[in-house]
């Protein structure tokens, strides 16, 4: 590999590393903000809870393959 190819590759790696660090820092800041908002009781308006969490009952989006509900078996007498 010549010097030009090495320099180009180094620039590409450095740029990718910078992007990854920025994404990581943004994610950490977003999670910290969500944690602060939760403590203060502020709801996040932009995020919808589509699924059912642990211990929640109700008519929400169910698991695929389990939508039909349970049918009672008929016993033979």
Buried (B, 14 or more C-beta within 10 A) or exposed (E): EEEEEEEEEEEEEEEEEEEEEEEEEEEEEEEEEEEEEEEEEEEEEEEEEEEBEEEEEEEEEEEEEEEEEEEEEEEEE
